[in-house]
Amino acid sequence: MPHDTPLISTIVGGLVLAFIFGAFAHRLRMPPLVGYLIAGVLVGPHTPGYVADQNLAPELAEIGVILLMFGVGLHFSLKDLLSVRGIAVPGAIVQIAFATLLGWGLGAFMGWPTGGSLVFGLALSVASTVVLLKALQERRLVETERGRIAVGWLIVEDLAMVLALVLIPAAASIGGEGHAPVEPLSAGLNRLFGLDLGIGGMIAMTLVKVALFVALMLVFGRKLIPWTMHRIAHTGSRELFRLGVLAIALGVAFGAAKLFGVSLALGAFFAGMVLAESELSHRAAQESLPLRDAFAVLFFVSVGMLFDPNILIDKPLPILATIFIIVIGKSVAAFLIVLAFKKPLGTALTISASLGQIGEFSFILAALGVELGLLPEEGRDLILAGAIISIILNPLLFFLCDRMRPLLDGAKREEVVADPAAVADATAAQEEMPPEDDEVHPTALSGHAILVGYGRVGSIVGQNLKSSATPFLVIEDSDKRIGELKAQGIETLSGNAVTRETLDLANLSGARSIAIAIPNAFEACRIAEQARSVNPSILIVARAHSDAEVDELKQYGADTVIMGEREIALGMVDRLAQVHHESVPYEDGHGPDTIMPTDDPPPERE
């Protein structure tokens, strides 16, 4: 059997280099996405050395797009969008229109056709979901008002791009541009009845087919898909559940493309959105995450393979103009839009910094534009260069916004003082503005317990700490759980306990104990190590799933490590001893010392 097959070499070469450069980018405190794109550039045809298969890479990338859009649908929250719809919907639409207009102007200046210029502008108008969420999580802003506005804004952008993916192929032949496939229903009507529907008819037919697909998914899919997943979950087979999630994502996407002529990305998005309504959505997201991440990496690698680094030398001015539109044009537009809605200055700066980059949808639009013959390859290279550079510059943009905020606040106060007649108006405007109470402050607790994670294990620990009146706080990164904890009046810090900043906010040095209830042993070891170094006398309790994890956690400073399987076995042995040896009377049901969770999550085998 040959070992140097194109498929294996492409996957291995892409993943290995993506890992190396992704780790290097993470080390430099940049998103790993930058490393994935650079890995793609190195295995592409425009750089010397190994060149991955140019035919297989796009097909692997297509799977990555399907799973990426399925993940977007799984995390789509209509509730979050509705909570900030007053600013997110009009703000995102105006910002998309402004950025698209700037991109169209640059494309027209460079002599591109109208369709290609519009695709170029659309690609520059949408921010990266991965980069934005990572930036908000690092600054613990996801649960703040500005974080919710930024996420809602991003949801509107994603929905607009999903609609664009549907309409662009239908409108690709406007003015004779492109070589989009003819819409089959319109062609059939033309052959049978001699009826030429034109471009408007093609778009109308496309929208009708999309509407039929959406109606089918909302009427039947939202019942059939969750029912299927529940039936699979009741089998108790984790492998079947994982396979079922992937089969639904890929099957619905492929069926939607073949039966309704819609894009694979749109089909996958609706499959994820329908499954998101099920109580098993969180588990589905977890089970599909490894494969989604792997193929998403291959998608970014394949995108990097298309990039020609020579454009950095041959076209420096167009690249600078592209970066100006992404980093300056979009950010300034978002800043002014947010201020126009009378939102606080800090919110405007956060939104503007969050949107000053482009990512996944931009790559998808660029690939579609080139495939349809609308966008020249030069435009795709400009989009890729703008994405890489803007993602690298995004942390600097947040830093500048943080520094500008005190200066702008000071200038605003001086302006009010210099003009006494404006004092009354400024005071009234300040009263109308919602207060910026979303700053994260250190806890005031001391001698308390820190609970890391509030899942199946952490919720039981937390409820018992609460019932025993033990002062404690929870560190959690799940938006849904954070909202539930705040509703119960439990002090919560949003973020990852692996970061030292989050542990400092939890007053680790003044805590008496820390319970690490997350299942990720690697992160648990990092947390235990930092806790022991900051507070040598603190009690560290952790969980594990194997003897190796127990030894590793103890090596990194944990005092007590509970292994789930062992405790379950000991509990079963103890209960059997009560019956067979009559040490204590057997009681049917839960004993008084049995602690049950407050909610009833779906069963899952470790």
TAZIZI-V63195 format. One record per residue. PHI is phi as a letter, one per 20 degrees, with the letter a starting at -180 (none if undefined). Layout:
BEGIN
phi
PHI
PHI
END
This chain:
BEGIN
phi
none
f
d
d
f
f
f
f
f
f
f
f
g
f
f
f
f
f
f
f
f
f
f
f
f
f
f
e
m
d
f
g
g
f
f
f
f
f
g
f
f
f
e
e
f
e
c
f
o
f
c
f
f
f
e
f
g
f
f
f
f
f
f
f
f
g
f
f
f
f
f
f
f
f
e
f
c
f
f
f
f
f
f
c
f
f
d
f
f
f
f
f
f
f
f
f
f
f
f
f
f
f
f
f
f
f
f
f
f
e
n
e
f
f
f
f
f
f
f
f
f
f
f
e
e
d
e
e
f
f
f
f
f
f
f
f
f
f
d
l
d
f
e
e
f
f
f
f
f
f
f
f
g
f
f
f
f
f
f
f
f
f
f
f
f
e
e
g
f
f
d
f
e
f
m
m
e
m
c
f
f
f
f
f
f
f
f
f
f
f
f
f
d
m
e
e
f
m
f
f
f
f
f
f
f
f
f
f
f
f
f
f
f
f
f
f
f
f
e
d
f
f
e
f
f
f
f
f
f
f
f
f
f
f
f
m
e
f
f
f
f
f
f
f
f
f
f
f
f
f
f
f
f
f
f
f
f
f
e
d
m
e
f
g
f
f
f
f
f
f
f
f
f
f
f
f
f
e
f
e
f
f
f
f
f
f
f
e
f
g
f
f
f
f
f
f
f
f
f
f
f
f
f
f
f
e
e
d
f
f
f
f
e
f
c
f
f
g
f
f
f
f
f
f
f
f
e
e
g
f
f
f
f
f
g
f
f
f
f
f
e
m
e
f
f
f
f
f
f
f
f
f
f
f
e
e
a
c
a
g
f
f
f
f
f
f
f
f
f
f
f
e
m
e
e
f
f
f
f
f
f
f
f
f
f
f
f
f
f
f
f
f
e
g
g
f
f
f
f
f
f
f
f
f
g
f
f
f
f
f
f
f
f
f
f
f
f
f
c
g
f
e
f
f
f
f
f
f
f
f
f
f
f
f
f
e
d
e
f
e
d
f
f
e
f
b
m
d
d
d
d
e
n
c
e
f
e
f
f
f
f
f
f
f
f
f
f
e
l
e
f
b
c
d
d
b
d
e
g
f
f
f
f
f
f
f
f
e
m
e
f
c
d
e
q
d
f
f
f
f
f
f
f
f
f
e
l
f
f
d
e
e
b
b
d
e
d
e
e
f
f
f
f
f
f
f
f
f
f
f
f
f
f
f
c
f
e
f
e
d
d
c
d
b
d
b
f
f
f
g
f
f
f
f
f
e
o
f
e
c
c
d
e
g
f
f
f
f
f
f
f
f
f
f
f
f
f
f
e
f
d
l
f
b
f
f
d
f
n
e
f
f
e
e
d
d
f
f
d
d
f
f
f
b
e
f
END
